[in-house]
Amino acid sequence: MKTAKEISLLGVFIALLIGGQFALSAVSGVEVVTVLAVSFFYFFGIKRGVVLATAFSLLRCLVFGFFANVVILYLVYYNALAVLFGLIGRAFNKKTGVKEIVIVTLTAVVCTVLFTVLDNLISYIYFGLTQKAFEVYFKASLLTMIPQVICVAVTVPLLFYPLTKIYKTINL
């Protein structure tokens, strides 16, 4: 990070992600972190995205607690998301037309499903779950995944364009 502006941007955005996650944490499956993170990674690129993803993954523990399996999940998932959407943003030259928004939305929906799958795998390995316990955990996670996927399928196409439009006003 080169400038105080960049550091400030990251600090404000980390606070926005944690605050958004906290504000909606009582409602299972409803979240704004995905659309905020994806749009940031798409527009600001891999380098800033990885810094944001790592800082968010660790600092959110101050609010939600330190649980090793969740820290591992967030560090792996959000950093992978930063790389993926940073590459997509680079490939589309940060354009935000209908085609780009559809591709970003579909990719975000698939990634949301993968988040739950990754959570199941990490929890299975970390806790040493039995096959039966894993099946119960997996079935229970579907109840959260379904509204999350719907939420992402709605929020990304609605908010991606306005968010990236706002980012264009930030002079870094």
C-alpha positions in Angstrom: 0.0 0.0 0.0 1.5 3.3 -1.1 -0.6 6.1 0.4 -2.6 7.1 3.4 -5.6 7.2 1.0 -5.2 3.5 0.3 -4.8 2.6 3.9 -7.8 4.8 4.8 -9.9 3.1 2.0 -9.0 -0.3 3.4 -9.7 0.7 7.0 -13.1 2.1 6.1 -14.0 -0.9 3.9 -13.0 -3.4 6.6 -15.2 -1.5 9.1 -18.0 -1.6 6.5 -17.7 -5.3 6.0 -17.6 -6.1 9.7 -20.4 -3.6 10.4 -22.6 -5.0 7.6 -21.9 -8.6 8.8 -22.7 -7.7 12.4 -25.9 -5.7 11.5 -27.3 -8.7 9.6 -25.9 -11.5 11.8 -29.2 -12.2 13.5 -30.9 -13.0 10.2 -29.6 -16.4 8.9 -28.6 -16.3 5.3 -29.0 -12.6 4.8 -25.7 -10.8 4.2 -24.1 -7.9 2.4 -20.4 -9.0 2.7 -20.4 -10.8 -0.6 -21.6 -8.0 -2.8 -19.3 -5.5 -1.0 -16.3 -7.7 -1.2 -16.8 -8.9 -4.7 -17.3 -5.4 -6.0 -14.2 -4.2 -4.1 -12.0 -7.1 -5.4 -13.3 -6.5 -9.0 -12.6 -2.8 -9.0 -9.5 -2.5 -6.8 -7.7 -5.6 -7.9 -5.9 -8.6 -6.4 -3.3 -6.8 -4.3 -5.7 -4.5 -2.4 -8.2 -7.4 -2.4 -5.9 -9.8 -0.7 -4.9 -7.2 1.9 -8.6 -6.5 2.5 -9.6 -10.2 2.6 -6.9 -11.0 5.1 -7.5 -8.1 7.4 -11.3 -8.6 7.3 -10.9 -12.4 8.0 -8.7 -11.7 11.1 -10.3 -8.5 12.5 -13.9 -9.8 12.3 -12.8 -12.2 15.1 -12.7 -9.2 17.5 -16.5 -9.0 17.1 -17.5 -12.7 16.4 -14.8 -14.5 18.4 -11.8 -16.6 17.5 -12.8 -20.0 16.2 -10.0 -21.7 14.3 -12.1 -23.4 11.7 -13.9 -20.1 10.9 -10.6 -18.2 10.7 -9.2 -20.9 8.3 -12.4 -20.8 6.2 -12.4 -17.0 5.9 -8.7 -16.7 5.2 -8.9 -19.3 2.4 -12.3 -18.3 1.0 -12.0 -14.5 0.9 -8.4 -14.5 -0.4 -9.5 -16.9 -3.2 -12.4 -14.6 -3.9 -10.0 -11.6 -4.0 -7.9 -13.4 -6.6 -10.8 -14.6 -8.6 -12.7 -11.4 -8.8 -9.5 -9.3 -9.2 -8.8 -11.4 -12.3 -12.3 -11.0 -13.6 -12.1 -7.3 -13.1 -8.8 -7.2 -14.9 -10.2 -9.3 -17.8 -13.2 -7.0 -18.2 -11.1 -3.9 -17.7 -13.4 -2.9 -14.8 -16.4 -2.6 -17.2 -19.8 -2.8 -15.5 -22.2 -3.5 -18.3 -25.0 -6.1 -18.3 -22.7 -8.9 -19.5 -20.2 -8.2 -16.8 -22.8 -8.0 -14.1 -24.4 -11.2 -15.1 -21.0 -13.0 -15.1 -20.1 -11.5 -11.7 -23.5 -12.5 -10.3 -23.3 -16.1 -11.5 -19.8 -16.4 -10.3 -20.7 -14.9 -6.9 -23.6 -17.4 -6.6 -21.4 -20.4 -7.4 -18.8 -19.1 -4.9 -21.4 -18.8 -2.2 -22.3 -22.5 -2.7 -18.5 -23.2 -2.5 -18.3 -21.3 0.7 -20.7 -23.7 2.4 -18.9 -26.7 0.8 -15.6 -25.4 2.1 -17.0 -24.8 5.5 -18.3 -28.4 5.6 -14.9 -29.8 4.6 -12.9 -27.6 7.0 -15.2 -28.4 9.8 -15.1 -32.1 9.0 -11.3 -32.1 9.0 -10.8 -29.7 11.9 -13.3 -31.3 14.3 -12.7 -34.8 13.1 -16.4 -35.4 12.5 -17.8 -38.9 12.0 -19.5 -39.6 8.7 -22.9 -39.4 10.5 -22.0 -36.0 12.1 -20.8 -34.7 8.8 -24.1 -35.6 7.1 -26.1 -33.8 9.8 -23.8 -30.8 9.7 -24.0 -30.7 5.9 -27.8 -31.0 5.8 -28.1 -28.2 8.5 -25.8 -26.0 6.4 -28.1 -26.2 3.4 -30.8 -24.4 5.4 -28.4 -21.4 5.6 -26.9 -21.7 2.2 -30.2 -21.5 0.3 -31.2 -18.0 1.6 -27.5 -16.9 1.2 -27.6 -17.9 -2.5 -30.9 -16.1 -3.0 -29.5 -13.0 -1.2 -26.4 -13.0 -3.3 -28.4 -13.5 -6.5 -30.5 -10.4 -5.6 -27.9 -8.1 -4.0 -25.1 -8.5 -6.6 -27.0 -7.4 -9.7 -28.7 -4.6 -7.7 -25.7 -3.2 -6.0 -22.7 -4.1 -8.1 -23.1 -1.2 -10.6 -23.8 1.5 -8.0 -20.9 0.4 -5.8 -18.4 0.3 -8.7 -19.7 3.7 -9.8 -18.9 5.1 -6.4 -15.4 3.5 -6.5 -14.7 5.4 -9.7 -14.9 8.6 -7.7 -12.1 7.5 -5.4 -8.8 8.9 -6.7 -6.0 6.6 -5.8 
